[in-house]
Amino acid sequence: MKTQNMPKISALLITYNEILHIKEVLENLSFADEIIVVDSFSTDGTVEAIKDFPQVQLFQNPFVDFTSQRTFALTKASFDWILFIDADERLPAAAIAEIQAEIQKPNAHDAYWMRRKIYFKGRRLRFGGRMTDKIHRLFQKGKARYKPGRLVHEKLEVNGSTGLLKNALNHYPYQSFAHYEAKRIHYAKLKARELKAQGKKPNAVWYFLKAVYKFVRHYFLKLGIFDGLSGLVLAYLTAKYVYMRYVYFKQLG
């Protein structure tokens, strides 16, 4: 429930081919004072679907990397409180109420972590490290920025205090194993570019051992084995993603 003096919220999204999620996430964000979508020239009907929401401000910007795209979106926000959501995330009613209550506090933090409950094939993934997943989603624009140089797995740098909201987001990141693998390949290519820019050197043995460790960590140490077939395949694909960084890194010369 909004009050007259409640600080205003800018809800931001970056999108590319999100027709599966876009209508539902925009409806979910209807409580925000403005909704801004930065789309990187979707071809699946996402843009047309966004235009069915006249209150949404749509910008199109070529995708270079996640950090620069998010930073571009921030420049379009009118209000100081930013809620940055991905198209495959949903805010339960309790999380929305908590956000609205938190930003009204005189001692509100400058940024907030949110936990994420991850779902795949209609079932929540509870192991493999996913039960501790959390991410910055709510913050004051003047107190935070996305760390330059991070092309993927972007990191928010906060100049101030950070809190943790009690209520979690629901996250639906994978439509299938093939979709998960495609996303990871995209991330691996970006990570390879990032590593090259940092002056790192590709090393096949190091990346192979790192991939093996990643599988063991997610499947055994983080108990991904208890997520059944999904836990096994996702642990394998996560390990493959780590090794593919080397492959793409090597191709860059």
C-alpha positions, -999 to +999 in steps of 0.1 A: +000+000+000+015+034-011+014+064+011+014+100+000+050+106+011+065+073-001+097+077-020+093+069-057+107+038-073+121+033-108+118-003-119+144-012-145+148-042-168+172-051-196+158-075-222+166-096-253+140-121-266+120-124-234+086-130-249+080-159-225+084-136-195+078-100-205+041-095-199+041-112-166+071-093-152+057-060-164+024-068-146+044-078-115+061-043-115+029-023-119+034-010-083+065+010-093+063+047-101+080+042-135+090+011-154+119+014-179+129-014-203+162-013-222+159-038-250+188-050-272+167-053-304+147-084-296+133-104-326+107-127-309+079-102-303+092-088-270+092-052-282+056-055-295+045-070-262+061-041-243+042-016-264+009-031-250+019-014-217+016+024-223+031+032-189+064+015-198+092+036-212+110+015-239+146+022-251+166+002-275+203+000-271+228-024-287+241-050-263+278-049-256+279-064-221+257-066-190+275-039-170+273-013-198+236-022-205+226-019-169+245+014-166+227+027-196+194+018-181+203+037-149+208+069-168+171+067-179+158+064-143+139+095-129+139+085-093+166+077-067+153+043-056+161+017-082+146-017-084+165-036-110+148-069-120+155-095-146+126-106-169+127-141-154+123-129-118+090-123-099+083-104-067+058-121-044+033-097-028+051-100+006+084-088-011+066-058-027+051-048+007+085-052+024+102-030-003+076-003+001+079-004+039+117-004+039+123+026+017+101+047+039+123+042+070+144+071+080+173+047+086+169+028+053+200+012+039+216+025+007+212-009-010+195-043-003+203-079-011+175-101-021+175-139-018+163-158-049+143-190-049+153-208-082+128-229-101+134-253-130+108-275-147+082-265-121+103-275-091+124-254-068+161-262-068+172-264-032+208-275-035+239-270-055+246-237-039+213-223-051+197-221-016+221-193-007+217-173-039+213-136-033+217-105-054+215-067-052+181-057-066+171-026-046+194+004-042+197+042-042+210+054-075+233+080-060+250+055-037+258+026-062+272+018-096+280-013-115+317-021-114+334-012-146+353-040-164+328-067-155+313-079-187+292-107-171+282-115-135+281-078-130+287-065-095+271-036-078+295-014-058+277+004-029+290+035-013+271+031+019+253+005+040+237-027+027+208-047+042+191-080+034+154-082+027+135-110+044+113-119+014+129-136-016+124-133-053+112-162-074+136-169-102+128-189-134+161-187-153+160-219-174+134-231-198+153-263-206+188-278-203+195-265-238+184-230-228+207-232-197+236-243-219+230-215-244+230-189-217+262-203-202+279-202-236+270-166-240+284-159-205+316-178-213+322-157-244+318-125-224+340-138-196+367-146-221+367-110-234+368-098-198+398-120-190+417-109-221+411-072-212+426-079-178+457-093-195+453-129-182+468-158-200+448-189-211+459-222-195+442-254-205+452-274-174+441-247-150+407-244-166+402-281-168+410-285-131+388-256-123+359-271-142+364-304-124+364-286-090+333-267-101+314-299-108+325-315-075+316-284-055+281-280-070+272-317-072+287-331-041+299-304-017+268-282-022+246-313-024+233-308-059+230-346-060+197-341-040+182-321-069+180-353-089+187-353-127+184-316-128+212-313-102+235-336-122+230-320-155+232-284-142+264-292-123+279-307-155+268-277-176+282-253-150+315-271-151+315-270-189+309-233-188+341-228-168+361-248-193+345-231-223+359-198-210+393-212-218+382-223-253+368-188-262+397-171-245+422-191-266+402-182-298+407-145-290+444-150-296 
